[in-house]
Amino acid sequence: VLFRSKWKNRRRLPKREPITVELYDSLIQSSQNFKYINLYQSVRLRLALALLLVTGIRISELLPLKMKQVESLFTTHWISIDRVKRGPANHKAFLTKEGSRIMQERRSDFELLQLFKDGDSYIFTAENSKKPLSREAFTNLINKFIKECARKMDDNPNLSSHSFRVGFITELWRDTNDIEFVRQAIGHAKIDTTSQYVKNLSEKERQDRMLEISVDKVKSEVKI
């Protein structure tokens, strides 16, 4: 009972806004302008931003990735993810056509890293290290960068590294209208977890979907 009371009264952080392709493009452009980022850090950051956008994975699932895993994205258009939370222990993240296009834009960054790393090397390491960065350190690094960028945007959106996951789920749901498909695509164990990411539709969106259902029904009746 005490635990439930504390959970109910816990301080809730403001919800993160989804990162769209447009916001991602703005972040990529900004990655070349920050003085504290050198060439290696800039390449590493851009690859991280792209992978978070096109797969919706968590930072903790991003850090164990090796060069050969990401290299397969450019040919097979999917990547095997080792899960750290509940859900499938080994999850395949498939790219959309837009996701494949975005990764192709980062191919030159990846090829630059190939000059220094072999296939079994971790991607997200310090410049002179073979060990992956810690989740806390890399999350803080990316969040610092994103928040600095957000402060320069007109509406000052509330963004963090988790906004990529929110954006991935939101966009996939809008494109498919299939919450169960989204659950399986993102690797959630329960559909309730996926539902928490989905925003309510506007009146215009609800009306448009109702009209689509009506049109499909009429077409079906005509064929019969």
Disulfide bonds with the S-S distance in Angstrom:
none
